[in-house]
């Protein structure tokens, strides 16, 4: 880690002289590609509402951990987010209700339960930071954990992407090839839940879904094949992350919100250029 930081000292930017900015920049370079790659499946599988509900589930997980006093908020939100994601996936496949209905029921229940638990005894202010996040507070040990998650996520993604895509496009074709759509969707939901849970403290519950939608939405405007779609989504995620972080430093604004605004700006620029790229 010290070697990486010493190399960062050579960058010709004054903000890099602050240790918290080094941590935040390194974390951004690790977590934004994950949002970029997962964003492609979120958009293609029409799971934007689902990813938004994961943030609500994480909110409840924090509240449950705080009230029970058994787990730290981070551990409880990780466990609850995974259970929440798997329950939604299971019920969606095992009932005749529409996916939006199932997700809406779980999402609204999670928000209400989370608010009820967090406001119990007037403790809400202690956990309000999770709503907007604080990327500048990330520590070295958390960056190491992110590195492990980064490597594991890309390995899992390389293994299951094709099967997940077939299941999303045509469940009947997937079953004919002995691919279980529910199993791979559950695996994807679990990965998504882990990424949401570990980054919610830095990005914020109110913004997490934006980072899971905007990169792929922008990439879709200017690409016409799978490879360029994935590459552009990751590139846009990293670009919005780095530029947003730097802009937030100089403008003294929320890093998470500024990163999202950069992602939104990329989306509208690519939307304007769409006709030039898509023939």
Residue pairs with C-beta under 8 A, 6 or more apart in sequence:
1 140
1 143
1 144
4 26
5 19
5 22
8 16
8 22
8 25
8 26
9 16
9 17
13 246
15 21
15 246
15 249
15 250
16 22
16 25
20 136
20 137
21 136
21 245
21 249
23 136
23 138
23 139
23 140
23 143
24 135
24 136
24 138
24 245
24 255
25 242
25 245
26 143
27 135
27 138
27 142
27 143
27 146
27 202
28 135
28 238
28 241
28 242
28 245
28 259
29 238
29 241
29 242
30 143
30 146
30 147
30 150
31 146
31 150
31 195
31 199
31 202
31 241
32 211
32 234
32 237
32 238
32 240
32 241
32 242
33 150
33 234
33 237
33 238
34 149
34 150
34 153
34 195
35 195
35 211
35 212
35 215
35 237
36 215
36 216
36 230
36 233
36 234
36 235
36 236
36 237
36 238
37 153
37 154
37 157
37 230
37 233
37 234
38 153
38 157
38 191
38 192
38 195
38 212
39 211
39 212
39 213
39 214
39 215
39 216
39 217
39 233
39 237
40 216
40 219
40 229
40 230
40 233
41 47
41 161
41 164
41 165
41 168
41 188
42 48
42 50
42 51
42 192
42 212
42 213
42 216
43 213
43 216
43 217
43 220
44 165
44 168
44 216
45 168
45 185
48 209
48 212
48 213
49 99
49 100
49 103
49 104
49 107
50 88
50 99
50 103
50 189
50 192
51 192
51 196
51 208
51 209
51 212
51 213
52 107
52 208
52 209
53 84
53 88
53 103
53 106
53 107
53 110
54 81
54 84
54 85
54 192
54 193
54 196
54 208
55 196
55 200
55 205
55 206
55 208
55 209
56 106
56 107
56 110
56 111
56 114
56 205
57 80
57 81
57 84
57 85
57 106
57 107
57 110
57 193
58 77
58 80
58 81
58 130
58 196
58 197
58 200
58 205
58 208
59 77
59 110
59 111
59 114
59 118
59 130
59 205
60 80
60 84
60 110
60 111
60 113
60 114
60 117
61 73
61 76
61 77
61 78
61 79
61 80
61 81
61 84
61 197
62 73
62 76
62 77
62 114
62 118
62 127
62 130
63 113
63 114
63 115
63 116
63 117
63 118
63 127
64 76
64 80
64 117
65 71
65 72
65 73
65 75
65 76
65 77
65 80
66 73
66 76
66 117
66 118
66 123
66 126
66 127
67 117
67 120
68 76
70 76
71 79
73 127
73 130
74 197
74 198
74 201
77 197
77 200
78 193
78 194
78 197
78 198
81 193
81 194
81 196
81 197
82 190
82 193
82 194
82 197
84 106
84 110
84 193
85 186
85 189
85 190
85 192
85 193
86 186
86 189
86 190
87 106
88 102
88 103
88 106
88 189
89 182
89 185
89 186
89 189
90 182
90 186
91 97
91 102
92 99
92 102
92 103
93 181
93 182
93 185
95 102
118 124
118 127
129 201
130 200
130 201
130 204
130 205
131 204
131 205
131 206
132 204
132 206
132 207
132 254
132 256
132 257
133 200
133 201
133 202
133 203
133 204
133 205
133 207
133 254
133 255
133 256
134 201
134 202
134 255
134 256
135 202
135 203
135 245
135 255
135 256
135 259
136 255
137 201
137 202
138 202
145 198
146 198
149 194
149 195
149 198
153 191
153 195
156 187
156 191
157 191
160 184
160 187
160 188
163 174
163 179
163 184
164 184
164 185
164 187
164 188
166 173
166 174
166 177
166 179
167 174
167 179
167 180
167 181
167 184
167 185
168 181
168 185
171 181
174 180
174 181
174 184
175 181
192 212
196 208
196 212
199 208
200 208
202 256
203 211
203 256
203 259
204 254
204 256
204 257
207 256
207 257
207 259
207 260
210 260
210 263
210 264
211 237
211 259
211 260
211 263
214 236
214 240
214 260
214 263
214 264
214 266
214 267
215 233
215 234
215 236
215 237
215 240
215 263
216 229
216 233
217 267
218 232
218 233
218 236
218 263
218 266
218 267
218 269
218 270
218 271
219 228
219 229
219 230
219 232
219 233
219 235
219 236
219 270
220 229
221 267
221 270
221 271
221 273
221 274
221 277
221 278
222 232
222 270
222 273
222 274
222 277
222 278
223 229
223 232
223 277
224 277
224 278
224 279
236 263
236 266
236 270
237 263
239 262
239 266
240 259
240 260
240 262
240 263
240 265
240 266
241 259
241 262
243 262
244 255
244 258
244 259
244 260
244 261
244 262
244 263
245 255
245 258
245 259
247 253
247 258
247 262
248 254
248 255
248 257
248 258
248 259
249 255
251 258
270 277
